[in-house]
Amino acid sequence: MGASQRPTIKTVAARAGVGRTTVSRVINGSPLVSDKVRAAVESAIAELNYVPNSVARGLVTSRTNSIALVIPESESRLGSEPYFFAVIRGVSTGLADTKTQLQLVLVRDQGELDQLTESVAARQVDGVLLVSVHENDPIPGILEELGLPTVLAGRRSADEPLSHAHSDNLGGATEAVRHLVARGRRRITTITGPLDMEVGRSRLQGWRDALREAGRPDDEELVAHGDFTEDGGQRAMGELLDRVPDLDAVFVASDVMAAGALVELRARHRRVPDDVAVVGFDDSIIARHTNPSLTSVRQPTEDIGSTIARLLLDEIADPEAPHQHVVLPTELIVRDSS
């Protein structure tokens, strides 16, 4: 193998037929690994001539008393999305009684990703909180490989191995659409979030589950794909109106997109809720200030922030502890739009 392809924990894990965490445990001399597995990992290390990075071994005992909150999004998305500020407030609350400093890190391009990797490898922080997780985001894998305590707000998929906390996106979306069914709406459409995010897929699945339960269609023509931006919500609403002119309800996977949908409905002279009922998701400050006020699924966003902070502090204190997965409840808040 050339220098550019030197073996990593991932390569060793693949060769030994185990997970990266198990390789980490063997390197750290953890008692949680069976003799048979330890022998397989040690044999793979020898075959691949893998030299464990002292950083990856997690043997560095000096603490920086600071953690990074990493958001892989643009400033414009950060500025227009109340969710991020609520999470940051929650994280700050979760750290309030500790001496831990919080570093906010935006990762918008490869250069900033390299910078993050270097600072993590140099152990300039004790752990990382990652917000806004996309399915193929390389950051969780990099952090895992470097052996740094990492906790996610959200998850990459239903079998996310890293510690994480998220809202009951599936249950919240199901409740929102049941509400529209109960209001007698017949053609219930949806605007999804990005489907490379588990949150987007779960909210879409909740829409499907509620419609199927009510014996209603969930055809693809009733689905428009959004991107969690106001412009994306307006564009997707326009697509739905063109494709399904008789629609009388829309479940929108975020309040920001719902605000865009309301703009489009107004431009098309559709009255809300008389002609079209609208339900959002988040119950952010936006929901109380739209015209009409927005029915929305309340998710405990600040609690997500304080929960991930607590999980990370637990993991920094005991890196060998099992990873924790926390689901927080949602609640439908009914207002004028439905």
Protein Blocks (a to p, Z undefined) as FASTA:
>chain_A
ZZklgccfklmmmmnopafklmmmmmnopakbcfklmmmmmmmmmmnopacdfklnopaf
bdfhiacddddbdfklmmmmmklmmmmmmmmmmmmmpcbdcdddddfbfklmmmmmmmmm
nopafbdcdehiafklmklmmmmmnopacddedjfblklfbgcddddfklmmmmmmmmmm
mnopabdcdddddfkbfklmmmmmmmmmmmmmnopacbfklpccdehiaklmmmmmmmmm
mmmmmbcbdcdfbfklmmmmmmmmmmnopacfklpccddehjaaklmmgccddddddddf
klmmmmmmmmmmmmmmmmmbccddddddddddddfkZZ
